[in-house]
Amino acid sequence: MEMFSEQLEQKEKEQSILLELSTRIAAARRREDLWNVITDQLLELFNSRYYTICMLNEDGATHTPFLHSQESTISSRTGETPIMADLHPVEDGVFNIVLSAEGPVVFELQKVMKGNKVPPYVYRWFNVGVVEMLAVRICNGNQPKGLLYLFTEKKNAFVNVDDRFVRAIADMLGIGISNILANETIERQLLEIERFKQRLENENRYLQEEQGLQNTFADIIGGSAEIQERIHILSRVAPSESTVLLLGETGTGKEVFARAIHAASPRKEHLMIKVNCAALPPNLIESELFGHEKGSFTGATQRRIGKFELADNSTLFLDEIGELPLEFQSKLLRVLQEKEIERIGGKSTIKVNVRIIAATNRNLEEEVRAGRFRSDLYYRLHVFPIAIPALRQRKSDIPALAAHFLQRFAARSRKQAPTISAKAMESLVHYDWPGNVRELEHLMERTLLLTTTPVITKIPLPGVPVSAAKDTESTAVLPLNLMEKEYILKVLRLCNGRIAGPNGAAAKLKLPSTTLNSRMKKLGIKKAHYISSEEPEMPQNDTFIL
Ligand SMILES: Nc1ncnc2c1ncn2[C@@H]1O[C@H](COP(=O)(O)OP(=O)(O)OP(=O)(O)O)[C@@H](O)[C@H]1O
């Protein structure tokens, strides 16, 4: 009778412990929560000093410690820690035995040490004074997932341990551990979402900047016949699906035209995507254009959507296409032909509907001849080539462009835009503009910063015969040949570019036209320097030069 009531008391005690443990284990969200439960209650409950929980790895052949006693609390006689964070084989003569046993298994370490297969961790626990070890499998559902090991420095410490009680606790641990693992996965995913959010914000910023850059044919400044004719023909090509190849020196406005073509196309609701082929390191071009899957190469920590995919149903502007490395040109050609891409490391192809506008300041025909550009890609892009003339070939656009930029920059700093004196404007018109409209744009920005008066009388043109720009009182001295060049140019412009004949420059200068011609050659004066409507110096064959 007394024994029965003792048993009952023991049962009730166990049940209340189980209840308390199950509440604490169920509430554990992180490893440290579980660690606290085990260290506060479990060790004492089973007369143990240390513990380890080892979980099976996905490969099913190895196991790894998941949680264990704090290493600093383990008094090691050898200086070695028994906890090893690395992989251990399942078939180590201990783990596999316990994993297939339903109940707990108690090992005397002395005996295990005498066996022919001693797992290194048993050896190490033995070395810190552990005498016995109890191990029980931890299941999730009915699936064995790992083991709980309890270690003691006393003999027969586990004699009175009730198998069912240990199993019940191991089952609870199974639930607690799967909660913790799920929570860790969620935390990892939240971190990943945070990183994605960051990337999306960056991309969004890029897209907003791009949106700010949208412009139409109406925004293109230029009343010259050269620009008006190009606007006319490109606005007819824009609604089609045709590939357009924009040719022209740097800064002539190729991108401005590309954006206007896109804005006049049925794809205008989507953003035009731009890729500057010259700005990309050769090893990143493929990933930038076609994207990559996570882990497809070192550093590919996230999946990346390429510019081709971003430009689906829109326009892809391939700027500086002449700079594309030869090795990559064939890949681009294949994509243009097949209209499908494959992300690096991807297993399937993705159909894309992209209209291509390409631009280059190189002479692509020459590049093809020199073997630097594939002829098949050249012909693929050469569907509708059009040359944007250099600024010196349409000097009549300079006043309007200069005023436009002054107004834009003045508005930005909430200033009244100054005007440009006739003399200063003359200096602008005379200048050669190797950097074209971009150079004019930057010069106007600089000039505005230096200007405090409502009229600009001086413009800081770079290293140029500044005769027209400088004050009449200026004492600056020009080399004679430059002075001569400027003067001849002035007369040529006065004569509308005519050299010979009664109204030609030679007659005005009282020189035979042959002499004037040879002087001009010597001074490097070209027709483009004094005639504003000169044809562009671009590949002329079948380019649509108007
Ligand atoms: N006709 C124009 N009207 C107004 N702004 C222009 C015009 N042409 C060019 N610009 C401006 O000049 C600058 C250079 O133009 P853009 O970038 O289009 O030249 P690009 O030919 O594409 O140059 P690159 O070959 O160096 O890429 C830009 O800031 C652009 O806004």
PDBQT file of the ligand as one rigid body, heavy atoms in Angstrom, charges set to zero:
ROOT
HETATM    1  N1  LIG A 601      19.181  68.023 -79.029  1.00  0.00    +0.000 N 
HETATM    2  C1  LIG A 601      19.318  68.046 -77.706  1.00  0.00    +0.000 A 
HETATM    3  N2  LIG A 601      18.473  68.748 -76.960  1.00  0.00    +0.000 NA
HETATM    4  C2  LIG A 601      18.632  68.823 -75.624  1.00  0.00    +0.000 A 
HETATM    5  N3  LIG A 601      19.604  68.226 -74.938  1.00  0.00    +0.000 NA
HETATM    6  C3  LIG A 601      20.479  67.493 -75.630  1.00  0.00    +0.000 A 
HETATM    7  C4  LIG A 601      20.382  67.351 -77.050  1.00  0.00    +0.000 A 
HETATM    8  N4  LIG A 601      21.371  66.565 -77.475  1.00  0.00    +0.000 NA
HETATM    9  C5  LIG A 601      22.072  66.223 -76.379  1.00  0.00    +0.000 A 
HETATM   10  N5  LIG A 601      21.537  66.768 -75.282  1.00  0.00    +0.000 N 
HETATM   11  C6  LIG A 601      22.065  66.633 -73.907  1.00  0.00    +0.000 C 
HETATM   12  O1  LIG A 601      23.465  66.459 -74.025  1.00  0.00    +0.000 OA
HETATM   13  C7  LIG A 601      23.950  65.456 -73.168  1.00  0.00    +0.000 C 
HETATM   14  C8  LIG A 601      24.600  64.364 -74.006  1.00  0.00    +0.000 C 
HETATM   15  O2  LIG A 601      23.608  63.711 -74.766  1.00  0.00    +0.000 OA
HETATM   16  P1  LIG A 601      23.559  62.105 -74.898  1.00  0.00    +0.000 P 
HETATM   17  O3  LIG A 601      23.941  61.472 -73.623  1.00  0.00    +0.000 OA
HETATM   18  O4  LIG A 601      22.229  61.766 -75.486  1.00  0.00    +0.000 OA
HETATM   19  O5  LIG A 601      24.714  61.915 -75.958  1.00  0.00    +0.000 OA
HETATM   20  P2  LIG A 601      25.280  60.561 -76.542  1.00  0.00    +0.000 P 
HETATM   21  O6  LIG A 601      25.491  60.764 -77.982  1.00  0.00    +0.000 OA
HETATM   22  O7  LIG A 601      24.393  59.414 -76.137  1.00  0.00    +0.000 OA
HETATM   23  O8  LIG A 601      26.677  60.479 -75.816  1.00  0.00    +0.000 OA
HETATM   24  P3  LIG A 601      27.625  59.189 -75.585  1.00  0.00    +0.000 P 
HETATM   25  O9  LIG A 601      28.022  58.678 -76.947  1.00  0.00    +0.000 OA
HETATM   26  O10 LIG A 601      28.792  59.759 -74.842  1.00  0.00    +0.000 OA
HETATM   27  O11 LIG A 601      26.823  58.230 -74.784  1.00  0.00    +0.000 OA
HETATM   28  C9  LIG A 601      22.758  64.966 -72.395  1.00  0.00    +0.000 C 
HETATM   29  O12 LIG A 601      22.741  65.588 -71.138  1.00  0.00    +0.000 OA
HETATM   30  C10 LIG A 601      21.575  65.386 -73.216  1.00  0.00    +0.000 C 
HETATM   31  O13 LIG A 601      20.456  65.639 -72.402  1.00  0.00    +0.000 OA
ENDROOT
TORSDOF 0
